[in-house]
């Protein structure tokens, strides 16, 4: 990638004096310094660019060599290809991590000069970047919790503990598992965004879990006790006599864990199912059921 002309970056002519270059840099630095623009990535990148340009033009020897075409805008030797490796490491990775670019300010008691000195020290021991990943998990694991292993693009792995009750899009932070820092700066963090796979049976609404459960005609008419699945294991539930499709029964405390403690409920919606194969005995009973011929469940909705 071609480097921009350092004179253009600082907005000065190639004939500018050392004083003019210093003033131009100082003006831009006061506007773009990261400490004065917290969280502004664009300003930080521009500050790196002007700091790199001033690191070249603010040094009289480097400026002369650049003007003669001996080095490029990054401070690297032009062909034949010989590089100042120590310089490249500091200027390209952290273009304002070296105090040499601020030599004109070292004797000043100006508060901005002190800001630059502190920034240089901080950059020399910069914390590593946070790395972001996405981890798909099963619905049941999101309710009960689990331990998962995430395989990274480079083949490394991260062991992730899924807390009970995690929700879609929640981000788990693994401290110190991100990119390594420089100098004494520690590693960044790994940020794991949770993706919950759809489940065949369960859905979640807030802290409550919903389940549609098929029941037989006999269970619906006569009632009884049946086994009902929950994310943490099956339980026994009583079905009242005369239950219908759409009847909702509540299993208290069988929902998702709440952050403040306790659990939501599981809401079980019954769905009455007839046998898949025709049953002559059932057909004969219904044919002789006189009340069934006069009962109209649609009379309230169809006139």
Number of C-alpha atoms within 10 A of each C-alpha: 3 7 9 13 14 25 19 12 18 23 15 16 12 14 9 12 11 14 11 14 22 18 14 17 24 20 12 17 20 16 13 20 22 20 14 14 13 10 10 13 11 11 18 17 14 17 22 22 21 25 29 24 27 25 26 25 26 22 15 12 11 18 23 14 16 21 14 10 12 16 21 21 22 21 23 17 17 14 10 7 7 10 14 11 11 8 15 15 11 16 23 15 13 18 24 28 24 20 18 14 22 20 15 14 18 14 10 11 9 10 9 15 19 15 14 22 19 14 18 21 14 17 20 19 15 20 21 18 17 18 15 13 15 13 17 14 18 14 24 20 20 23 24 16 18 15 11 15 11 17 13 10 8 6 7 8 11 14 11 16 13 18 16 17 20 23 19 15 13 13 18 19 17 18 12 17 18 20 16 17 18 17 12 11 15 18 19 20 21 21 19 21 18 20 19 19 14 11 11 8 13 18 15 17 10 11 20 21 22 19 20 16 17 15 19 14 17 14 19 22 15 12 17 13 11 13 10 15 15 20 18 12 9 11 12 11 16 13 19 16 13 13 20 17 15 13 15 18 17 16 19 12 14 22 26 26 22 15 11 6 7 13 17 19 18 25 20 23 18 21 19 19 14 14 9 6 6 9 10 9 9 11 11 10 10 13 11 10 11 10 9 10 10 8 9 10 8 8 8 7 6 7 5
